[in-house]
Every structure is written in C-alpha cells, then in structure tokens.
Amino acid sequence: MPMETQSKTIFEQFLAPLFGQLIDREALLEFRNSIDWEAAIAEIANPQVIYPDYYQNSNFHGVQNGYLSIDAAVTYDPITQYVLPPNETWVRESLVKAIQGRPRRILDLGCGTGTTTRLLKRQFPQAEVVGLDLSPQMLVVADHKARTESLDLTLRHGNAIATGLPPVSFDVVCATLLFHETPPAVAKTILQESWRVLSPGGQLLVLDGNQQTLRSIDWLNTIFEEPFIREYGQGNLDAWLGYAGFEVVRTQDVFWLNQLSTARKPLPVSTPVQTSVQTPDIETPGFEGVLAW
C-alpha cells in the first residue's frame, strides 16, 4: 500500500498552531471587522496596476492568494513580530539608522503594512515619506496605522519594478523584507528602477534575509515555505547592486538572520574645463636667465 502523501505544509502543521497560541484571535477579528474593506480598497487601489503572475499565484507566508487577501493583511504584523528575532523593531531600525544626512524625500518599496514606513517618518519628520506596495489590502492596514498615529504618509498602490514615479526624485530608496519574496530577475529590475528614481548621490538600503545564512542552513528556507527564498539565498545582493550601477556597496549582518545592504548612486562625472594658458612674451633666456626665471 503506497504511503499517504503529506497534504499539510510545514507551516500548517507546526507554525500555525504555535501562532494560534501566541496571537489574540479575538483582537484580530475585531480589527478585521472594524474596517469597511470594500470601500477602503476601492479608495487606495490603482485600477491600472497589473499583478505579475508570480505575485498572484504564490502563497506567501502560507496564506492562500498571498498578499492579495484580507487575512494576509490582518495577520502580517502579529506573525512578523515573532519571525524577526531578537526584536522586530531593532531589526527594522538597523535600516533607518543607517540613513545618512537629512533626506527630503524617501521611498519605501514593498512597504506592506507600513511598519518601516512609519519608523522612517518618525526618524525624519521633515521628509516626505512614500510607501509603495502591490497589495491594496496591505496598504489599507498601513493607512489605518498611520492615521492612528497621526503620521502624514503618502501610500501608493503600485509595482516596484515600474513605480511610475518621476526620475531622480528621491534622496533615499529602501526596501525591507521584499527581495526574498521576488524572483531574482524581479529583484534586479527593482534595483534598476531604484536607480532611476534616485537622485545622484542618493542612498539605497535593502534589509532582508541573510543570504549567507540561508545558503548554509537550508531548513530556514523550508520552514516558512516562501516560494522564492532559496533562489534569493543563492544570489548575491552585492553583485546585483554593482551590476545595477551602484557604488560604495556594503552588506553587514543584522542579528545573524538578516542583512543590511547599503549603496550609493554615483554623482555625475564632471568634465574638466580646458583653459588656455598664455605664455608671457619674453626673450629666450640664456643659462643664467633660466635659473633666474
């Protein structure tokens, strides 16, 4: 008799029951029911956005239909706080604290429910902070959180590979926990789009899973069953950044499980101005004259 095929995923077998004990289900249901989702999604959704096949057909975080579902948006924050040890805020703040200078405009790609976006606005209250995401459901939660804290954020429904934003319009572009959820080809295209919207000298910051750790400890790739995490782990973000044209590329570990990569868009190379030097009208000197001259 053939062995029965395992129908439940690792997430469903082990993690979902654990999260069920840690998360206040009643509070989540109360929050879910407090929002008129149809009206909220209609207000924030861009009808011109076309969802890529990989995004529509992947079950991110073990949730059916991935981020294009209300349940994914409602449960994202309660679950994420337990999967970014030792502390979600500390991990996200590693990106915020690495931003140099006083940026005027900041773009947060794949902003999700706006957790990092809100940290950015608190750190740089004078800056215009724009959060962009493919999921209108996630943006509804981001908008709710921003309103609760009276934070003035611009939330935009769009695709990070083609934001539709003007070129050279941001001083900082960042992405948190985005690239491990995209195929490498998409991640590389996002870097090219980041280059396009960044001002010369602008800073790019990417916070995500530690690629070296993911390569060496394979069960981390399996446990949450993210569809593209193995491909991401086999890649090299430093190389992707260099290929996209960024310079001063640096990647550092963030509490072992994550990494922070920073880079700059180069300043334009200035062409030296050619000036004509006029030679004084003097007689050709003799030997003594050369020494005196």
N, C-alpha and C positions, 0 to 999 in steps of 0.2 A: 504494500500500500504506500503510495507516494506521500512524502512529508507535506503537511499542510503549509501553504505559502503564508508567510507573515504578512498580514494585512495592515497592521498598525505601524506607524512610523515611530522612530525613537522618541520624537517629541511627544507624540500622543501617549506612548507607553509610560514614559518616565517623567518628562518635564511638565507636561500639562497638569498631572495630579499634584506635583510639587507646587507649581504656581497657584493651583487652586487653593492650597492651604495658606499661601502667603498673601494672596490678593483678596481684598474685600469685594466680594462679588456683588453684594447689595449696593455698595457705593458706586461700582461701575454701572450697574443697571440704572441707578438713579441718575447718574450723569448722562448716560445714553438717552434716557427718556426725557431729559430736560431740554434737548435740542430738537428743533424742527429741521431734521436733516435734509429733507427735500428742498426747503426754502434756502437753507444755508449753503448747500452745494450749488444750487442754481445761482446764488449771488456771487460765489467765488470762482466757479468753473469757467474756463475759456472754451467755448464750443469749437474753436479752431484747432485745439490740441489733438494730435493723433497719437494714440498709445502704441508704442512698439510691441511687437509680438511677444518678445521675452518678458515684458512687463505685465502684459495681460494674462499670460499663460503660466506664470510662475507662482508657487505658493510660498511666498516669503514668510519666515517665522512660523511655518507650518499652518498658515491660515489660508483657507480656500479663497481664491481670487486675489491673494496677496494684499497689496495696499489699496486696491480699489474696492474696499469694503468698509463698512462702518465698524464692524467688530475689530478689524485690524487697527483702525484709528483709535478706538476706545481702549484697547488693551496694550498698545505700544508702550506707553510711559510706565505703567505698573510692571511690565515684564523687563523692560530695558534697565531699570534700576538694579536688577539682580544679575545682569549679564555684563556689566562693566565694572568689575572689581578693581580696586577696593572700594571705590565710590564714584558713582556716575558723574557727579558734579566736578570732582577733581579731574577726572579723565577729560571731560569736555573743556574745563578751564585751561588745560595744558595748551589747547589751540588758542584760546582767547588771549592768554598771557604772552603768547609768542608774537602777537601782532606788534609791529614797531611803528612809532610815530603816532600821529593823530589823524587817522583816515577820515575823509569826508563822506565817502560812500563805500558801503560794504555789501557784498553779495554772498548770501549763504545758499549754496546749491544743494538740492536734495534735503531741504530743511525739515521735512517731516512735520512733526507736531511742534516745531519751533523751540525746542529746548535750548539748543546752542544759539539760535537766533536771538532769544531773549537775553542770554548771557552777553552777547555781543552788544546789544543795545544798552544794557546796564553799564558795561565797561566803557562804551563810547557814546554817551547820551547825546552828544552834539552831532553824531554822524547819522546819515540816512542809511538804515539797515533794510535790505531787501531779502526776503526769503522766497525761494522758488522751489516748487515741488510738482511732481507729476500726479499726485493723488489729491483730488479736491477734498476727500474725506479727511485726510491728514491735515490739510490746510484749515479746515473748519475747526479742528481741535486747536491748532496753532493760534487761530484768530481768537478763540474763546479764552485761551490762556493769556494772550497779550492784553485783551480787554480787561480781564480780571485784575491784571497788574498795572493797568493804565499805561501800557507801553505803546508808543507810536511806531508800529512796524508796517512796512509795505509787504504784503503777501501776494505772490503771483503764481498762478497756475500755468506751468509750462515745463518744457523738456530741457534738461541741462545740456543736451548736445546742440541745441539751437534755441537759445533763450529768447531771441527776438529783441534783445536789449541793444542799445547803441554801442558801437565800438569805443574803446578807450574811455569808458565811462565810470570805472570803479578803481578805487585805490587798493582794495583788498577783495580777493575772492577766496572763499573757503568751502570745504565740504567735509562733513562729519558722518562717518559710517555709511558712505554712499558707494564707494568703489567696489567693495566686496559683494555688492548686490547687483552689479552690472557685468556683462561680458567684457573681457579686456578690450575688445575693439571699441566698445561704447565708452569705456573709461578713457581711452586715448583720445577719442573725439571730444569728450568733455574737457580734457586738458587743452585741446586746441581752441575750443570755444572760450575757455577761461582766459587764454592768451589774447583772444580777440577783444574781449570786453575790458581787460585790464589796461590801465594807463601805463606808459613807460615808467619803469622803476617800481611798479606795483607789486604787491606781495601775494603769493598763492600759498594756502595752507591746507593740507589734507590730513585729517585724523581718521585712522581706520585700523583694522586688524593688523597685527604684526606679521608681515609676510614670512619672515624667517621662522617664527614660532609655528605658523600654520604649516610650513613645509616640513618641520621636524616632528610635529606631534599631530598625526593625521586624524586622531579621534576628535579633535576640536572641529575639524571640517565636517565630521559626520553628525555630531550631536545635535546641531540645530538644523541640519539638512538645508542650508542655504544653497540654492541651485548653482551659483557661480563662485562660491567661496574657494573651491580648490583651484580653479583657474586663476583667481586673484592671488592666492598664496604662492602659486608657481611663478608669478610675474615679478617684476622689479620696478617699483614705482619711481625710483631714482632715474632709471633708464628711460622710462616713459616721459618723465619731466624734461630730461635732456633732449629727447627726440622732438618734443613739442617746442623747444627753443628756450626753455627757462635756464637760468644760471643761478649760481650760489645755491645749489641743491643740497639740502641736508635732511637726513632722516634720523630720528632718535627714538629709543624705546620709551613707551609710556606704560609703566606698571606691567611690563613683560608681555601682556596680551595684546597691547595696541602699539601703534607707532604714529609719530607725527612727522610729516614731511613738509618742509618749507622751501620756497624758491622765489626768485625774482624775475620779472620780465625786464630784459636789458633796456637800458637807456639807448636812444639812437646814437650811433657813432657820428661824431661831428667831423666834417671835412676841414682840415687845416686851411686857413686863409693864406693864400700866396701873396706875399708883399714884395715889392721891388726895392732893392737896396741900391741907392745911388752912391757910386764911388766918388770921393772928393776929387776935384780937378787939381791934381798936384803933379809936380815934376817927378820923373822916375828917380828915386833916391839912389845914391851910391851906398857903399857898405856902411859908412857911418850913419847915413840917413836912415837906413833900415833899422839900425839899432835904436836911433833916436825915435823913430816913428813907432 
